[in-house]
Amino acid sequence: MIEALLQALINGVIAGTILAVPALGFTAIFAVLNYPNFAIGALATVGAYAGWAGNTALGLPMVAALALAFAATAVAGLAVQWVAVKPLESAGALMMAIASLAAGLVLENALRFTFGNDLRGYDLPLLRDWRFGEFRVGPQQVQNFALALAAMALLWAFLRYSRTGRAMRAVADNRDLALLRGVDPVRVAAVTVAVGAGLAGMGGMLIGLDTSVDPLVGNRLILSIFAAAVLGGLGSIPGAVAGAIAIGVAEELAVLAFNPAYRLVVGFVVILAVLTLRPAGLFGARAS
Amino acid sequence: MTALTVEGLLGGYAAADHVVKGVSLAVAPGELVCVIGPNGAGKSTVLKLLTGLLRPRGGRVALDGRDVTGLPPRAVLEAGMVLVPQERNVFGTLTVEENLAMGCFLDARRARSRMAAVMDRFPLLAERRRQLARTMSGGQRQILAMGQALMSEPRVLLLDEPTAGLSPKAATDLFGLVRATAASGVAVLMVEQNALQAMEISDRALVLVDGRNAHEGPAPALARDPAIRRLFLGGRGEGRMDATGTARETSP
């Protein structure tokens, strides 16, 4: 039993780290643009297909395919923002959230129309799991874990050291003051959407690498992404990472106790519990 | 020549509702002018209209003779005028150093040299350069907010109630820094609730009532004017003024 728990813990940390990538995108968009972008699931699917196409049709290695997934999803995210969300900006965050949900459905069905419902797999060699005593870890899992960590490190460096990253943090912290200090809010919003959507695309591809690619790859993620962001505190970057790892571990542990079909319950329970007990989340200050 | 000239400024939060109903003022380089008045007189709204946070409905704003009326905040900043808002005037989740860098956002190449100059003027900021702004005291945050504003080497510095919420000691210290900033050649326009102390350190004062100029003149003379003292300054015949500028005598 202890071995099963530890194995679930290892799997959960890896799954949570990968989940953190799209959760970071979701929370970054929320922090700067002040609305929950529910197209993030469909954008993750765009990334999964873009990475898959880059890998299988263009023969790109994983890192290059991941960069392609980021770029393609950044463009798709900007299209969602400009076509569906921005025209409703004056109507408030709820309308923007609904617009993003609708745009996500359009994207998902456009992918279904183009690629069909078949499961697609990356062009990867089949490798035996590494065994450490009673525990086993797949080489692909480890590679995905490393790629997710690298993506997060790049994001951290961008936010910490670049002028644009600092402007994004400034707008998220205090939009009016950022405006007074000369920050162009339209440009910062565009960069945030591109980076946030790009991260969702990378997350979609990493999850596609772990499983397979189909039009619902992102749809299955959206609740976990939202739960991770809510748990960490909407708009909090470290919160999104901590929340995602907690959700990843909780989902893996839940599988030990329940039928895997009920894994999604974890997300719902976490959202309900956080909103009831600590609406600001673990690291958030917004609701306090 | 004045650094900032405002003539007949009109505006407010809604198109038909003018909070500011014709304010005129001028500030010369190196001069400190305070704007005082009762709550609701439109003092802070004047600053928002000057910096592009609100769009004026009439009047003219000029910086060094150049018309900047109705320009967006970024253009006003580029023209050399910077505002320190009353509340939330620093980025709480950024460090002191990052806050200062944001003050020089439009000219990032000069950030390093400007930061050295600002830290030289405010040594407290150098000591706390890696501290998150939200963990600083109110007085320290006000100093950081001023330092951030001075990063862009403004010709005109606008301060919105810089001593609000500060202890008397911190307020006195901050007024000293404001005075020193004006003495360095910057034109300073300061909105203040703390009327007596503000007039003590200012060169000139403007009393706003109901969105209009009510009294103006050299600050020491205004501070001695019995009518103004009755309206604002308390003491014998403790007086307060309501939003229409009517003095209401209260018992001492």
Interface residues (C-beta under 8 A of the other chain):
Chain A: R163 R166 A167 R169 A170 A172 D173 N174 D176 L177 A178 L179 L180 R181 G182 V183 D184
Chain B: T51 L53 P73 R74 L77 E78 V82 L83 P85 R88 N89 V90 F91 G92 T93 L94 E98 A101 M102 G103 F105 L106 A108 Q148 S152
